[in-house]
């Protein structure tokens, strides 16, 4: 089964970035929906002094950024699929 691995580099260099990553992880662990990527697991760090976080999640067909910036107009069928 194919999965996506998200690498969050230098996760602790900036407090705001660290909070965003934590918020994303907490939200993704909370939601269970076929149209929302969910976390499969988080890879353990290699040691106590780590800077990167690896999140293993479901592989989705596309992402919201591509959908929103696509030149293709959205139809009612698209809206129903998203909701």
mmCIF file of the N, C-alpha and C atoms, coordinates in Angstrom:
data_MODEL
# 
_entry.id   MODEL 
# 
loop_
_atom_site.group_PDB 
_atom_site.id 
_atom_site.type_symbol 
_atom_site.label_atom_id 
_atom_site.label_alt_id 
_atom_site.label_comp_id 
_atom_site.label_asym_id 
_atom_site.label_entity_id 
_atom_site.label_seq_id 
_atom_site.pdbx_PDB_ins_code 
_atom_site.Cartn_x 
_atom_site.Cartn_y 
_atom_site.Cartn_z 
_atom_site.occupancy 
_atom_site.B_iso_or_equiv 
_atom_site.pdbx_formal_charge 
_atom_site.auth_seq_id 
_atom_site.auth_comp_id 
_atom_site.auth_asym_id 
_atom_site.auth_atom_id 
_atom_site.pdbx_PDB_model_num 
ATOM 1   N N  . UNK A 1 1  ? 0.842   -1.180 0.000   1.00 0.00 ? 1  UNK A N  1 
ATOM 2   C CA . UNK A 1 1  ? 0.000   0.000  0.000   1.00 0.00 ? 1  UNK A CA 1 
ATOM 3   C C  . UNK A 1 1  ? 0.886   1.243  0.000   1.00 0.00 ? 1  UNK A C  1 
ATOM 4   N N  . UNK A 1 2  ? 0.529   2.207  -0.838  1.00 0.00 ? 2  UNK A N  1 
ATOM 5   C CA . UNK A 1 2  ? 1.328   3.421  -0.949  1.00 0.00 ? 2  UNK A CA 1 
ATOM 6   C C  . UNK A 1 2  ? 0.948   4.412  0.144   1.00 0.00 ? 2  UNK A C  1 
ATOM 7   N N  . UNK A 1 3  ? 1.960   5.052  0.690   1.00 0.00 ? 3  UNK A N  1 
ATOM 8   C CA . UNK A 1 3  ? 1.769   6.079  1.708   1.00 0.00 ? 3  UNK A CA 1 
ATOM 9   C C  . UNK A 1 3  ? 2.596   7.297  1.334   1.00 0.00 ? 3  UNK A C  1 
ATOM 10  N N  . UNK A 1 4  ? 2.323   8.382  1.985   1.00 0.00 ? 4  UNK A N  1 
ATOM 11  C CA . UNK A 1 4  ? 3.108   9.604  1.823   1.00 0.00 ? 4  UNK A CA 1 
ATOM 12  C C  . UNK A 1 4  ? 3.885   9.837  3.109   1.00 0.00 ? 4  UNK A C  1 
ATOM 13  N N  . UNK A 1 5  ? 5.127   10.274 2.973   1.00 0.00 ? 5  UNK A N  1 
ATOM 14  C CA . UNK A 1 5  ? 5.943   10.601 4.135   1.00 0.00 ? 5  UNK A CA 1 
ATOM 15  C C  . UNK A 1 5  ? 6.246   12.095 4.081   1.00 0.00 ? 5  UNK A C  1 
ATOM 16  N N  . UNK A 1 6  ? 5.793   12.800 5.087   1.00 0.00 ? 6  UNK A N  1 
ATOM 17  C CA . UNK A 1 6  ? 6.031   14.241 5.167   1.00 0.00 ? 6  UNK A CA 1 
ATOM 18  C C  . UNK A 1 6  ? 7.199   14.483 6.103   1.00 0.00 ? 6  UNK A C  1 
ATOM 19  N N  . UNK A 1 7  ? 8.185   15.200 5.598   1.00 0.00 ? 7  UNK A N  1 
ATOM 20  C CA . UNK A 1 7  ? 9.359   15.529 6.401   1.00 0.00 ? 7  UNK A CA 1 
ATOM 21  C C  . UNK A 1 7  ? 9.260   16.988 6.830   1.00 0.00 ? 7  UNK A C  1 
ATOM 22  N N  . UNK A 1 8  ? 9.214   17.214 8.116   1.00 0.00 ? 8  UNK A N  1 
ATOM 23  C CA . UNK A 1 8  ? 9.198   18.564 8.672   1.00 0.00 ? 8  UNK A CA 1 
ATOM 24  C C  . UNK A 1 8  ? 10.619  18.876 9.126   1.00 0.00 ? 8  UNK A C  1 
ATOM 25  N N  . UNK A 1 9  ? 11.327  19.650 8.328   1.00 0.00 ? 9  UNK A N  1 
ATOM 26  C CA . UNK A 1 9  ? 12.726  19.942 8.639   1.00 0.00 ? 9  UNK A CA 1 
ATOM 27  C C  . UNK A 1 9  ? 12.829  21.075 9.660   1.00 0.00 ? 9  UNK A C  1 
ATOM 28  N N  . UNK A 1 10 ? 13.833  20.977 10.492  1.00 0.00 ? 10 UNK A N  1 
ATOM 29  C CA . UNK A 1 10 ? 14.111  21.993 11.515  1.00 0.00 ? 10 UNK A CA 1 
ATOM 30  C C  . UNK A 1 10 ? 12.839  22.393 12.262  1.00 0.00 ? 10 UNK A C  1 
ATOM 31  N N  . UNK A 1 11 ? 12.133  21.408 12.748  1.00 0.00 ? 11 UNK A N  1 
ATOM 32  C CA . UNK A 1 11 ? 10.823  21.612 13.364  1.00 0.00 ? 11 UNK A CA 1 
ATOM 33  C C  . UNK A 1 11 ? 10.870  22.476 14.609  1.00 0.00 ? 11 UNK A C  1 
ATOM 34  N N  . UNK A 1 12 ? 12.016  22.573 15.234  1.00 0.00 ? 12 UNK A N  1 
ATOM 35  C CA . UNK A 1 12 ? 12.101  23.282 16.507  1.00 0.00 ? 12 UNK A CA 1 
ATOM 36  C C  . UNK A 1 12 ? 12.898  24.583 16.414  1.00 0.00 ? 12 UNK A C  1 
ATOM 37  N N  . UNK A 1 13 ? 13.245  25.011 15.211  1.00 0.00 ? 13 UNK A N  1 
ATOM 38  C CA . UNK A 1 13 ? 14.019  26.244 15.059  1.00 0.00 ? 13 UNK A CA 1 
ATOM 39  C C  . UNK A 1 13 ? 13.192  27.486 15.347  1.00 0.00 ? 13 UNK A C  1 
ATOM 40  N N  . UNK A 1 14 ? 11.909  27.429 15.035  1.00 0.00 ? 14 UNK A N  1 
ATOM 41  C CA . UNK A 1 14 ? 11.033  28.574 15.226  1.00 0.00 ? 14 UNK A CA 1 
ATOM 42  C C  . UNK A 1 14 ? 9.819   28.133 16.041  1.00 0.00 ? 14 UNK A C  1 
ATOM 43  N N  . UNK A 1 15 ? 9.473   28.891 17.059  1.00 0.00 ? 15 UNK A N  1 
ATOM 44  C CA . UNK A 1 15 ? 8.365   28.524 17.939  1.00 0.00 ? 15 UNK A CA 1 
ATOM 45  C C  . UNK A 1 15 ? 7.056   28.470 17.157  1.00 0.00 ? 15 UNK A C  1 
ATOM 46  N N  . UNK A 1 16 ? 6.843   29.415 16.256  1.00 0.00 ? 16 UNK A N  1 
ATOM 47  C CA . UNK A 1 16 ? 5.597   29.452 15.480  1.00 0.00 ? 16 UNK A CA 1 
ATOM 48  C C  . UNK A 1 16 ? 5.495   28.215 14.592  1.00 0.00 ? 16 UNK A C  1 
ATOM 49  N N  . UNK A 1 17 ? 6.580   27.836 13.929  1.00 0.00 ? 17 UNK A N  1 
ATOM 50  C CA . UNK A 1 17 ? 6.563   26.634 13.093  1.00 0.00 ? 17 UNK A CA 1 
ATOM 51  C C  . UNK A 1 17 ? 6.325   25.384 13.928  1.00 0.00 ? 17 UNK A C  1 
ATOM 52  N N  . UNK A 1 18 ? 6.936   25.318 15.087  1.00 0.00 ? 18 UNK A N  1 
ATOM 53  C CA . UNK A 1 18 ? 6.731   24.173 15.973  1.00 0.00 ? 18 UNK A CA 1 
ATOM 54  C C  . UNK A 1 18 ? 5.281   24.041 16.403  1.00 0.00 ? 18 UNK A C  1 
ATOM 55  N N  . UNK A 1 19 ? 4.648   25.159 16.712  1.00 0.00 ? 19 UNK A N  1 
ATOM 56  C CA . UNK A 1 19 ? 3.240   25.143 17.095  1.00 0.00 ? 19 UNK A CA 1 
ATOM 57  C C  . UNK A 1 19 ? 2.352   24.726 15.925  1.00 0.00 ? 19 UNK A C  1 
ATOM 58  N N  . UNK A 1 20 ? 2.685   25.183 14.716  1.00 0.00 ? 20 UNK A N  1 
ATOM 59  C CA . UNK A 1 20 ? 1.900   24.803 13.531  1.00 0.00 ? 20 UNK A CA 1 
ATOM 60  C C  . UNK A 1 20 ? 1.999   23.308 13.267  1.00 0.00 ? 20 UNK A C  1 
ATOM 61  N N  . UNK A 1 21 ? 3.189   22.768 13.398  1.00 0.00 ? 21 UNK A N  1 
ATOM 62  C CA . UNK A 1 21 ? 3.385   21.328 13.184  1.00 0.00 ? 21 UNK A CA 1 
ATOM 63  C C  . UNK A 1 21 ? 2.613   20.538 14.226  1.00 0.00 ? 21 UNK A C  1 
ATOM 64  N N  . UNK A 1 22 ? 2.693   20.950 15.469  1.00 0.00 ? 22 UNK A N  1 
ATOM 65  C CA . UNK A 1 22 ? 1.949   20.271 16.537  1.00 0.00 ? 22 UNK A CA 1 
ATOM 66  C C  . UNK A 1 22 ? 0.441   20.352 16.292  1.00 0.00 ? 22 UNK A C  1 
ATOM 67  N N  . UNK A 1 23 ? -0.041  21.523 15.878  1.00 0.00 ? 23 UNK A N  1 
ATOM 68  C CA . UNK A 1 23 ? -1.464  21.695 15.585  1.00 0.00 ? 23 UNK A CA 1 
ATOM 69  C C  . UNK A 1 23 ? -1.896  20.782 14.439  1.00 0.00 ? 23 UNK A C  1 
ATOM 70  N N  . UNK A 1 24 ? -1.082  20.719 13.391  1.00 0.00 ? 24 UNK A N  1 
ATOM 71  C CA . UNK A 1 24 ? -1.399  19.857 12.251  1.00 0.00 ? 24 UNK A CA 1 
ATOM 72  C C  . UNK A 1 24 ? -1.468  18.386 12.678  1.00 0.00 ? 24 UNK A C  1 
ATOM 73  N N  . UNK A 1 25 ? -0.510  17.956 13.486  1.00 0.00 ? 25 UNK A N  1 
ATOM 74  C CA . UNK A 1 25 ? -0.494  16.565 13.949  1.00 0.00 ? 25 UNK A CA 1 
ATOM 75  C C  . UNK A 1 25 ? -1.728  16.268 14.791  1.00 0.00 ? 25 UNK A C  1 
ATOM 76  N N  . UNK A 1 26 ? -2.066  17.155 15.690  1.00 0.00 ? 26 UNK A N  1 
ATOM 77  C CA . UNK A 1 26 ? -3.227  16.927 16.560  1.00 0.00 ? 26 UNK A CA 1 
ATOM 78  C C  . UNK A 1 26 ? -4.523  16.880 15.752  1.00 0.00 ? 26 UNK A C  1 
ATOM 79  N N  . UNK A 1 27 ? -4.672  17.769 14.766  1.00 0.00 ? 27 UNK A N  1 
ATOM 80  C CA . UNK A 1 27 ? -5.878  17.763 13.936  1.00 0.00 ? 27 UNK A CA 1 
ATOM 81  C C  . UNK A 1 27 ? -5.954  16.510 13.071  1.00 0.00 ? 27 UNK A C  1 
ATOM 82  N N  . UNK A 1 28 ? -4.834  16.123 12.491  1.00 0.00 ? 28 UNK A N  1 
ATOM 83  C CA . UNK A 1 28 ? -4.837  14.950 11.619  1.00 0.00 ? 28 UNK A CA 1 
ATOM 84  C C  . UNK A 1 28 ? -5.100  13.668 12.403  1.00 0.00 ? 28 UNK A C  1 
ATOM 85  N N  . UNK A 1 29 ? -4.716  13.613 13.646  1.00 0.00 ? 29 UNK A N  1 
ATOM 86  C CA . UNK A 1 29 ? -4.996  12.429 14.476  1.00 0.00 ? 29 UNK A CA 1 
ATOM 87  C C  . UNK A 1 29 ? -6.446  12.400 14.919  1.00 0.00 ? 29 UNK A C  1 
ATOM 88  N N  . UNK A 1 30 ? -7.088  13.562 14.914  1.00 0.00 ? 30 UNK A N  1 
ATOM 89  C CA . UNK A 1 30 ? -8.467  13.671 15.373  1.00 0.00 ? 30 UNK A CA 1 
ATOM 90  C C  . UNK A 1 30 ? -9.482  13.297 14.284  1.00 0.00 ? 30 UNK A C  1 
ATOM 91  N N  . UNK A 1 31 ? -9.228  13.701 13.041  1.00 0.00 ? 31 UNK A N  1 
ATOM 92  C CA . UNK A 1 31 ? -10.191 13.515 11.960  1.00 0.00 ? 31 UNK A CA 1 
ATOM 93  C C  . UNK A 1 31 ? -10.042 12.160 11.288  1.00 0.00 ? 31 UNK A C  1 
ATOM 94  N N  . UNK A 1 32 ? -11.172 11.530 11.009  1.00 0.00 ? 32 UNK A N  1 
ATOM 95  C CA . UNK A 1 32 ? -11.202 10.273 10.266  1.00 0.00 ? 32 UNK A CA 1 
ATOM 96  C C  . UNK A 1 32 ? -12.262 10.418 9.174   1.00 0.00 ? 32 UNK A C  1 
ATOM 97  N N  . UNK A 1 33 ? -11.810 10.787 7.968   1.00 0.00 ? 33 UNK A N  1 
ATOM 98  C CA . UNK A 1 33 ? -12.697 10.977 6.832   1.00 0.00 ? 33 UNK A CA 1 
ATOM 99  C C  . UNK A 1 33 ? -11.943 10.577 5.580   1.00 0.00 ? 33 UNK A C  1 
ATOM 100 N N  . UNK A 1 34 ? -12.648 10.040 4.599   1.00 0.00 ? 34 UNK A N  1 
ATOM 101 C CA . UNK A 1 34 ? -11.992 9.553  3.385   1.00 0.00 ? 34 UNK A CA 1 
ATOM 102 C C  . UNK A 1 34 ? -11.337 10.672 2.570   1.00 0.00 ? 34 UNK A C  1 
ATOM 103 N N  . UNK A 1 35 ? -11.775 11.918 2.756   1.00 0.00 ? 35 UNK A N  1 
ATOM 104 C CA . UNK A 1 35 ? -11.213 13.038 2.003   1.00 0.00 ? 35 UNK A CA 1 
ATOM 105 C C  . UNK A 1 35 ? -10.179 13.835 2.796   1.00 0.00 ? 35 UNK A C  1 
ATOM 106 N N  . UNK A 1 36 ? -9.858  13.380 3.979   1.00 0.00 ? 36 UNK A N  1 
ATOM 107 C CA . UNK A 1 36 ? -8.858  14.045 4.805   1.00 0.00 ? 36 UNK A CA 1 
ATOM 108 C C  . UNK A 1 36 ? -7.739  13.051 5.094   1.00 0.00 ? 36 UNK A C  1 
ATOM 109 N N  . UNK A 1 37 ? -6.523  13.462 4.821   1.00 0.00 ? 37 UNK A N  1 
ATOM 110 C CA . UNK A 1 37 ? -5.381  12.583 5.081   1.00 0.00 ? 37 UNK A CA 1 
ATOM 111 C C  . UNK A 1 37 ? -5.267  12.341 6.584   1.00 0.00 ? 37 UNK A C  1 
ATOM 112 N N  . UNK A 1 38 ? -5.044  11.106 6.953   1.00 0.00 ? 38 UNK A N  1 
ATOM 113 C CA . UNK A 1 38 ? -4.879  10.784 8.368   1.00 0.00 ? 38 UNK A CA 1 
ATOM 114 C C  . UNK A 1 38 ? -3.467  10.236 8.594   1.00 0.00 ? 38 UNK A C  1 
ATOM 115 N N  . UNK A 1 39 ? -3.008  10.382 9.807   1.00 0.00 ? 39 UNK A N  1 
ATOM 116 C CA . UNK A 1 39 ? -1.659  9.938  10.153  1.00 0.00 ? 39 UNK A CA 1 
ATOM 117 C C  . UNK A 1 39 ? -1.675  8.429  10.377  1.00 0.00 ? 39 UNK A C  1 
ATOM 118 N N  . UNK A 1 40 ? -0.795  7.732  9.696   1.00 0.00 ? 40 UNK A N  1 
ATOM 119 C CA . UNK A 1 40 ? -0.628  6.291  9.917   1.00 0.00 ? 40 UNK A CA 1 
ATOM 120 C C  . UNK A 1 40 ? 0.294   6.061  11.102  1.00 0.00 ? 40 UNK A C  1 
ATOM 121 N N  . UNK A 1 41 ? 1.410   6.768  11.085  1.00 0.00 ? 41 UNK A N  1 
ATOM 122 C CA . UNK A 1 41 ? 2.365   6.674  12.188  1.00 0.00 ? 41 UNK A CA 1 
ATOM 123 C C  . UNK A 1 41 ? 3.353   7.822  12.085  1.00 0.00 ? 41 UNK A C  1 
ATOM 124 N N  . UNK A 1 42 ? 4.099   8.012  13.137  1.00 0.00 ? 42 UNK A N  1 
ATOM 125 C CA . UNK A 1 42 ? 5.197   8.975  13.130  1.00 0.00 ? 42 UNK A CA 1 
ATOM 126 C C  . UNK A 1 42 ? 6.467   8.179  13.375  1.00 0.00 ? 42 UNK A C  1 
ATOM 127 N N  . UNK A 1 43 ? 7.440   8.396  12.518  1.00 0.00 ? 43 UNK A N  1 
ATOM 128 C CA . UNK A 1 43 ? 8.686   7.650  12.642  1.00 0.00 ? 43 UNK A CA 1 
ATOM 129 C C  . UNK A 1 43 ? 9.468   8.155  13.839  1.00 0.00 ? 43 UNK A C  1 
ATOM 130 N N  . UNK A 1 44 ? 9.982   7.253  14.664  1.00 0.00 ? 44 UNK A N  1 
ATOM 131 C CA . UNK A 1 44 ? 10.727  7.684  15.850  1.00 0.00 ? 44 UNK A CA 1 
ATOM 132 C C  . UNK A 1 44 ? 12.038  8.343  15.449  1.00 0.00 ? 44 UNK A C  1 
ATOM 133 N N  . UNK A 1 45 ? 12.468  9.324  16.223  1.00 0.00 ? 45 UNK A N  1 
ATOM 134 C CA . UNK A 1 45 ? 13.730  10.002 15.906  1.00 0.00 ? 45 UNK A CA 1 
ATOM 135 C C  . UNK A 1 45 ? 14.914  9.060  16.120  1.00 0.00 ? 45 UNK A C  1 
ATOM 136 N N  . UNK A 1 46 ? 16.011  9.308  15.395  1.00 0.00 ? 46 UNK A N  1 
ATOM 137 C CA . UNK A 1 46 ? 17.180  8.441  15.526  1.00 0.00 ? 46 UNK A CA 1 
ATOM 138 C C  . UNK A 1 46 ? 17.896  8.572  16.867  1.00 0.00 ? 46 UNK A C  1 
ATOM 139 N N  . UNK A 1 47 ? 17.699  9.683  17.531  1.00 0.00 ? 47 UNK A N  1 
ATOM 140 C CA . UNK A 1 47 ? 18.353  9.885  18.818  1.00 0.00 ? 47 UNK A CA 1 
ATOM 141 C C  . UNK A 1 47 ? 17.716  11.058 19.544  1.00 0.00 ? 47 UNK A C  1 
ATOM 142 N N  . UNK A 1 48 ? 18.258  11.418 20.712  1.00 0.00 ? 48 UNK A N  1 
ATOM 143 C CA . UNK A 1 48 ? 17.649  12.498 21.491  1.00 0.00 ? 48 UNK A CA 1 
ATOM 144 C C  . UNK A 1 48 ? 17.834  13.888 20.878  1.00 0.00 ? 48 UNK A C  1 
ATOM 145 N N  . UNK A 1 49 ? 18.863  14.063 20.065  1.00 0.00 ? 49 UNK A N  1 
ATOM 146 C CA . UNK A 1 49 ? 19.125  15.366 19.451  1.00 0.00 ? 49 UNK A CA 1 
ATOM 147 C C  . UNK A 1 49 ? 18.687  15.344 17.997  1.00 0.00 ? 49 UNK A C  1 
ATOM 148 N N  . UNK A 1 50 ? 17.392  15.499 17.765  1.00 0.00 ? 50 UNK A N  1 
ATOM 149 C CA . UNK A 1 50 ? 16.886  15.453 16.396  1.00 0.00 ? 50 UNK A CA 1 
ATOM 150 C C  . UNK A 1 50 ? 16.251  16.790 16.043  1.00 0.00 ? 50 UNK A C  1 
ATOM 151 N N  . UNK A 1 51 ? 16.229  17.089 14.745  1.00 0.00 ? 51 UNK A N  1 
ATOM 152 C CA . UNK A 1 51 ? 15.654  18.348 14.279  1.00 0.00 ? 51 UNK A CA 1 
ATOM 153 C C  . UNK A 1 51 ? 14.502  18.131 13.304  1.00 0.00 ? 51 UNK A C  1 
ATOM 154 N N  . UNK A 1 52 ? 14.424  16.953 12.713  1.00 0.00 ? 52 UNK A N  1 
ATOM 155 C CA . UNK A 1 52 ? 13.405  16.672 11.706  1.00 0.00 ? 52 UNK A CA 1 
ATOM 156 C C  . UNK A 1 52 ? 12.363  15.701 12.246  1.00 0.00 ? 52 UNK A C  1 
ATOM 157 N N  . UNK A 1 53 ? 11.123  15.879 11.794  1.00 0.00 ? 53 UNK A N  1 
ATOM 158 C CA . UNK A 1 53 ? 10.022  15.002 12.161  1.00 0.00 ? 53 UNK A CA 1 
ATOM 159 C C  . UNK A 1 53 ? 9.494   14.366 10.883  1.00 0.00 ? 53 UNK A C  1 
ATOM 160 N N  . UNK A 1 54 ? 9.249   13.055 10.910  1.00 0.00 ? 54 UNK A N  1 
ATOM 161 C CA . UNK A 1 54 ? 8.715   12.336 9.761   1.00 0.00 ? 54 UNK A CA 1 
ATOM 162 C C  . UNK A 1 54 ? 7.326   11.806 10.097  1.00 0.00 ? 54 UNK A C  1 
ATOM 163 N N  . UNK A 1 55 ? 6.345   12.201 9.275   1.00 0.00 ? 55 UNK A N  1 
ATOM 164 C CA . UNK A 1 55 ? 4.961   11.800 9.488   1.00 0.00 ? 55 UNK A CA 1 
ATOM 165 C C  . UNK A 1 55 ? 4.532   10.919 8.321   1.00 0.00 ? 55 UNK A C  1 
ATOM 166 N N  . UNK A 1 56 ? 4.095   9.705  8.610   1.00 0.00 ? 56 UNK A N  1 
ATOM 167 C CA . UNK A 1 56 ? 3.611   8.784  7.582   1.00 0.00 ? 56 UNK A CA 1 
ATOM 168 C C  . UNK A 1 56 ? 2.093   8.920  7.538   1.00 0.00 ? 56 UNK A C  1 
ATOM 169 N N  . UNK A 1 57 ? 1.567   9.249  6.353   1.00 0.00 ? 57 UNK A N  1 
ATOM 170 C CA . UNK A 1 57 ? 0.129   9.467  6.223   1.00 0.00 ? 57 UNK A CA 1 
ATOM 171 C C  . UNK A 1 57 ? -0.408  8.825  4.958   1.00 0.00 ? 57 UNK A C  1 
ATOM 172 N N  . UNK A 1 58 ? -1.721  8.805  4.847   1.00 0.00 ? 58 UNK A N  1 
ATOM 173 C CA . UNK A 1 58 ? -2.365  8.262  3.662   1.00 0.00 ? 58 UNK A CA 1 
ATOM 174 C C  . UNK A 1 58 ? -1.934  9.056  2.435   1.00 0.00 ? 58 UNK A C  1 
ATOM 175 N N  . UNK A 1 59 ? -1.784  8.358  1.322   1.00 0.00 ? 59 UNK A N  1 
ATOM 176 C CA . UNK A 1 59 ? -1.462  9.018  0.062   1.00 0.00 ? 59 UNK A CA 1 
ATOM 177 C C  . UNK A 1 59 ? -2.761  9.440  -0.601  1.00 0.00 ? 59 UNK A C  1 
ATOM 178 N N  . UNK A 1 60 ? -2.900  10.724 -0.858  1.00 0.00 ? 60 UNK A N  1 
ATOM 179 C CA . UNK A 1 60 ? -4.113  11.258 -1.473  1.00 0.00 ? 60 UNK A CA 1 
ATOM 180 C C  . UNK A 1 60 ? -3.863  11.500 -2.963  1.00 0.00 ? 60 UNK A C  1 
ATOM 181 N N  . UNK A 1 61 ? -4.946  11.561 -3.735  1.00 0.00 ? 61 UNK A N  1 
ATOM 182 C CA . UNK A 1 61 ? -4.830  11.787 -5.177  1.00 0.00 ? 61 UNK A CA 1 
ATOM 183 C C  . UNK A 1 61 ? -4.287  13.173 -5.496  1.00 0.00 ? 61 UNK A C  1 
ATOM 184 N N  . UNK A 1 62 ? -4.666  14.147 -4.729  1.00 0.00 ? 62 UNK A N  1 
ATOM 185 C CA . UNK A 1 62 ? -4.224  15.522 -4.944  1.00 0.00 ? 62 UNK A CA 1 
ATOM 186 C C  . UNK A 1 62 ? -4.279  16.250 -3.608  1.00 0.00 ? 62 UNK A C  1 
ATOM 187 N N  . UNK A 1 63 ? -3.948  17.527 -3.610  1.00 0.00 ? 63 UNK A N  1 
ATOM 188 C CA . UNK A 1 63 ? -4.052  18.304 -2.383  1.00 0.00 ? 63 UNK A CA 1 
ATOM 189 C C  . UNK A 1 63 ? -4.911  19.539 -2.624  1.00 0.00 ? 63 UNK A C  1 
ATOM 190 N N  . UNK A 1 64 ? -5.323  20.171 -1.558  1.00 0.00 ? 64 UNK A N  1 
ATOM 191 C CA . UNK A 1 64 ? -6.229  21.307 -1.655  1.00 0.00 ? 64 UNK A CA 1 
ATOM 192 C C  . UNK A 1 64 ? -5.593  22.467 -2.411  1.00 0.00 ? 64 UNK A C  1 
ATOM 193 N N  . UNK A 1 65 ? -4.296  22.647 -2.282  1.00 0.00 ? 65 UNK A N  1 
ATOM 194 C CA . UNK A 1 65 ? -3.610  23.731 -2.980  1.00 0.00 ? 65 UNK A CA 1 
ATOM 195 C C  . UNK A 1 65 ? -3.762  23.581 -4.490  1.00 0.00 ? 65 UNK A C  1 
ATOM 196 N N  . UNK A 1 66 ? -3.582  22.374 -5.004  1.00 0.00 ? 66 UNK A N  1 
ATOM 197 C CA . UNK A 1 66 ? -3.743  22.139 -6.445  1.00 0.00 ? 66 UNK A CA 1 
ATOM 198 C C  . UNK A 1 66 ? -5.173  22.368 -6.895  1.00 0.00 ? 66 UNK A C  1 
ATOM 199 N N  . UNK A 1 67 ? -6.115  21.946 -6.083  1.00 0.00 ? 67 UNK A N  1 
ATOM 200 C CA . UNK A 1 67 ? -7.523  22.123 -6.448  1.00 0.00 ? 67 UNK A CA 1 
ATOM 201 C C  . UNK A 1 67 ? -7.872  23.601 -6.513  1.00 0.00 ? 67 UNK A C  1 
ATOM 202 N N  . UNK A 1 68 ? -7.455  24.366 -5.514  1.00 0.00 ? 68 UNK A N  1 
ATOM 203 C CA . UNK A 1 68 ? -7.804  25.782 -5.461  1.00 0.00 ? 68 UNK A CA 1 
ATOM 204 C C  . UNK A 1 68 ? -7.129  26.598 -6.559  1.00 0.00 ? 68 UNK A C  1 
ATOM 205 N N  . UNK A 1 69 ? -5.925  26.203 -6.964  1.00 0.00 ? 69 UNK A N  1 
ATOM 206 C CA . UNK A 1 69 ? -5.192  26.959 -7.975  1.00 0.00 ? 69 UNK A CA 1 
ATOM 207 C C  . UNK A 1 69 ? -5.318  26.370 -9.379  1.00 0.00 ? 69 UNK A C  1 
ATOM 208 N N  . UNK A 1 70 ? -6.187  25.417 -9.550  1.00 0.00 ? 70 UNK A N  1 
ATOM 209 C CA . UNK A 1 70 ? -6.408  24.809 -10.855 1.00 0.00 ? 70 UNK A CA 1 
ATOM 210 C C  . UNK A 1 70 ? -7.214  25.767 -11.734 1.00 0.00 ? 70 UNK A C  1 
ATOM 211 N N  . UNK A 1 71 ? -6.955  25.703 -13.038 1.00 0.00 ? 71 UNK A N  1 
ATOM 212 C CA . UNK A 1 71 ? -7.713  26.538 -13.968 1.00 0.00 ? 71 UNK A CA 1 
ATOM 213 C C  . UNK A 1 71 ? -9.051  25.903 -14.335 1.00 0.00 ? 71 UNK A C  1 
ATOM 214 N N  . UNK A 1 72 ? -9.243  24.648 -13.949 1.00 0.00 ? 72 UNK A N  1 
ATOM 215 C CA . UNK A 1 72 ? -10.495 23.958 -14.237 1.00 0.00 ? 72 UNK A CA 1 
ATOM 216 C C  . UNK A 1 72 ? -11.590 24.485 -13.312 1.00 0.00 ? 72 UNK A C  1 
ATOM 217 N N  . UNK A 1 73 ? -12.716 24.913 -13.874 1.00 0.00 ? 73 UNK A N  1 
ATOM 218 C CA . UNK A 1 73 ? -13.800 25.384 -13.002 1.00 0.00 ? 73 UNK A CA 1 
ATOM 219 C C  . UNK A 1 73 ? -14.409 24.228 -12.215 1.00 0.00 ? 73 UNK A C  1 
ATOM 220 N N  . UNK A 1 74 ? -14.773 24.508 -10.976 1.00 0.00 ? 74 UNK A N  1 
ATOM 221 C CA . UNK A 1 74 ? -15.376 23.486 -10.128 1.00 0.00 ? 74 UNK A CA 1 
ATOM 222 C C  . UNK A 1 74 ? -16.866 23.359 -10.435 1.00 0.00 ? 74 UNK A C  1 
ATOM 223 N N  . UNK A 1 75 ? -17.323 22.136 -10.554 1.00 0.00 ? 75 UNK A N  1 
ATOM 224 C CA . UNK A 1 75 ? -18.731 21.866 -10.827 1.00 0.00 ? 75 UNK A CA 1 
ATOM 225 C C  . UNK A 1 75 ? -19.437 21.486 -9.537  1.00 0.00 ? 75 UNK A C  1 
ATOM 226 N N  . UNK A 1 76 ? -20.749 21.332 -9.616  1.00 0.00 ? 76 UNK A N  1 
ATOM 227 C CA . UNK A 1 76 ? -21.505 20.892 -8.445  1.00 0.00 ? 76 UNK A CA 1 
ATOM 228 C C  . UNK A 1 76 ? -21.048 19.509 -7.979  1.00 0.00 ? 76 UNK A C  1 
ATOM 229 N N  . UNK A 1 77 ? -20.666 18.661 -8.932  1.00 0.00 ? 77 UNK A N  1 
ATOM 230 C CA . UNK A 1 77 ? -20.171 17.323 -8.583  1.00 0.00 ? 77 UNK A CA 1 
ATOM 231 C C  . UNK A 1 77 ? -18.881 17.412 -7.772  1.00 0.00 ? 77 UNK A C  1 
ATOM 232 N N  . UNK A 1 78 ? -18.017 18.365 -8.104  1.00 0.00 ? 78 UNK A N  1 
ATOM 233 C CA . UNK A 1 78 ? -16.789 18.583 -7.322  1.00 0.00 ? 78 UNK A CA 1 
ATOM 234 C C  . UNK A 1 78 ? -17.144 18.981 -5.893  1.00 0.00 ? 78 UNK A C  1 
ATOM 235 N N  . UNK A 1 79 ? -18.038 19.935 -5.759  1.00 0.00 ? 79 UNK A N  1 
ATOM 236 C CA . UNK A 1 79 ? -18.424 20.401 -4.417  1.00 0.00 ? 79 UNK A CA 1 
ATOM 237 C C  . UNK A 1 79 ? -19.004 19.267 -3.589  1.00 0.00 ? 79 UNK A C  1 
ATOM 238 N N  . UNK A 1 80 ? -19.849 18.436 -4.200  1.00 0.00 ? 80 UNK A N  1 
ATOM 239 C CA . UNK A 1 80 ? -20.436 17.319 -3.471  1.00 0.00 ? 80 UNK A CA 1 
ATOM 240 C C  . UNK A 1 80 ? -19.364 16.316 -3.056  1.00 0.00 ? 80 UNK A C  1 
ATOM 241 N N  . UNK A 1 81 ? -18.364 16.114 -3.912  1.00 0.00 ? 81 UNK A N  1 
ATOM 242 C CA . UNK A 1 81 ? -17.280 15.182 -3.589  1.00 0.00 ? 81 UNK A CA 1 
ATOM 243 C C  . UNK A 1 81 ? -16.474 15.685 -2.396  1.00 0.00 ? 81 UNK A C  1 
ATOM 244 N N  . UNK A 1 82 ? -16.237 16.997 -2.336  1.00 0.00 ? 82 UNK A N  1 
ATOM 245 C CA . UNK A 1 82 ? -15.451 17.574 -1.240  1.00 0.00 ? 82 UNK A CA 1 
ATOM 246 C C  . UNK A 1 82 ? -16.208 17.526 0.070   1.00 0.00 ? 82 UNK A C  1 
ATOM 247 N N  . UNK A 1 83 ? -17.506 17.738 0.013   1.00 0.00 ? 83 UNK A N  1 
ATOM 248 C CA . UNK A 1 83 ? -18.314 17.791 1.232   1.00 0.00 ? 83 UNK A CA 1 
ATOM 249 C C  . UNK A 1 83 ? -18.713 16.377 1.568   1.00 0.00 ? 83 UNK A C  1 
# 
